[in-house]
Amino acid sequence: MPTLVAAGGKSPDWFKHTARVVSEQFSGEKHTAIVPGQNHNASAKAIAPMLIDFFAPPVSATRAAA
């Protein structure tokens, strides 16, 4: 199952390290993202593009369904 783990670029280093370690614990497809300019309370505007990329189907799958 695809897994997304994210941390803010302004978060403490231990927080970003923890996000990477947590991501490594999952098998399968994983994505670890550092959200530039954000802390733990990232704004919706900052994380929306990352979430859209993660949850949107690949373009090839969209074309195949049409």
C-alpha positions in Angstrom: 0.0 0.0 0.0 1.4 3.4 -0.9 2.4 5.4 2.2 3.1 9.2 2.5 5.0 10.6 5.5 5.7 14.3 5.6 7.4 16.8 7.8 7.8 20.5 7.6 11.1 22.0 6.4 11.1 24.4 9.4 10.4 21.5 11.9 13.3 20.5 14.2 15.8 18.1 12.7 14.7 15.3 15.0 11.2 15.6 13.5 12.4 15.3 9.9 14.6 12.4 10.9 11.7 10.7 12.6 9.6 11.1 9.4 12.3 9.4 7.4 12.7 6.5 9.9 8.9 6.0 10.1 8.7 5.9 6.3 11.5 3.2 6.2 9.3 0.9 8.3 6.7 0.5 5.6 7.0 -2.0 2.9 5.9 -1.2 -0.7 5.8 2.2 -2.3 6.7 5.0 0.1 7.0 8.7 -0.2 8.8 10.9 2.3 8.3 14.6 1.8 9.8 17.6 3.4 7.4 20.6 3.0 9.6 23.7 2.4 8.9 26.7 4.7 6.5 24.9 6.9 6.6 23.5 10.5 4.5 20.8 12.0 1.4 22.8 11.5 1.7 23.1 7.7 -0.8 25.2 5.9 -3.4 23.5 3.6 -2.1 25.6 0.7 1.5 24.3 1.2 0.5 20.6 1.4 -2.3 20.5 -1.1 0.0 20.0 -4.2 1.8 17.1 -2.4 -1.5 15.4 -1.5 -2.9 15.8 -5.0 0.2 14.2 -6.5 0.0 11.4 -4.0 -3.7 10.6 -4.3 -4.4 11.4 -7.9 -4.2 8.4 -10.3 -1.3 8.4 -12.7 -2.0 10.1 -16.0 -1.7 6.8 -17.9 -4.4 5.2 -15.6 -6.7 8.2 -16.2 -6.3 7.9 -20.0 -6.9 4.1 -19.9 -10.2 4.6 -18.0 -11.5 7.2 -20.5 
